[in-house]
Amino acid sequence: MKTVSVHDAIGLTLCHDITEIVPGKTKGPLFRRGHIVKAEDIPVLLRLGKENLYVWDSGSDDVHEDEAAVRIAKAVSGDGIEFGKPKEGKINFVAKQLGFLQIDRALLLRINSIPSVTLATIHAMQTVKPGRIIAGTRVIPLAVPESTIAAVEECCNNAKLFSVIPFKSHAVGIVTTGSEVFKGRIKDAFGPVLHKKFNELGCSVLSQTIVPDETPQTIEAIEQAIANGASMVVVSGGMSVDPDDKTPAAIKAIATEVVCYGVPVLPGAMFMLGYRQSVPILGLPGCVMYHKTSIFDLVVPRILARIRITKNDILNLAYGGFCESCPECRYPACGFGK
């Protein structure tokens, strides 16, 4: 930037805010940095005591903060992300579809290591809905060297910083175990909860079968659900260490791969995950029925984002895997699962 007389500033760009103070009434910027000075501004500026101004040096190859923000936004944004026009040098990024947010943390660190560049995000590996703000960026000064923005763009030549992976809709087969439900002693309360959760994630419930706490019947119900076209099967109930709970044995018998039985997540410790070829089979503990947020909300979105879950993925849930059971649940705007 350079210093010029206020009379010579017409058509030039301010490099700083100019504040107006009206005692007892207001105090704030009358002209913001980035404002292009007009002839009618001169008397006002003189009234504010501004004989000289810092303005943009037209001979410089520096990039203005607004242009810098736009170029950074274009460089870092992957699929499912949108952004608007810069406001006071800052641009926010917004999810444009329901999906699973992924962020390259190593790339984020490299970008923020470039002098004068700042980019902050929410936590990755969570469900985001359309319209949710997920990040923001700006450069610190009014202008930065061209080389600064070029460095950001070079970082993102081969990879995007973040993207929202759209969920693949699944036809879900529900198998409800429990002799007390099968014999009509109590009403099934698990089914309605699961119908609601899957509907919110864009999935359809293909069928729900109620079976007693017997391994052969549970295996048969899982097999029938898959034969009928279910691309995911969830088995509700019967996941504890009680001798009458046979669900884990049924999943072990039918799965071609068992990823886990027991996870470092509370609520959800008795969760089980297996695969029958490409079909995930989930053993859901009772906590899913009465906790608003649980292991269900950490695992199912990953499956819908076409992520094949491994044992290591499950173990990594331990950090942040303890739900604080807040009186008013704020998930996903909290630390659970992050």
Order of alpha helices (4+ residues) and beta strands (2+ residues): beta-beta-beta-alpha-beta-beta-alpha-beta-beta-beta-alpha-beta-beta-beta-beta-alpha-beta-beta-alpha-alpha-beta-alpha-beta-alpha-beta-beta-beta-alpha-alpha-alpha
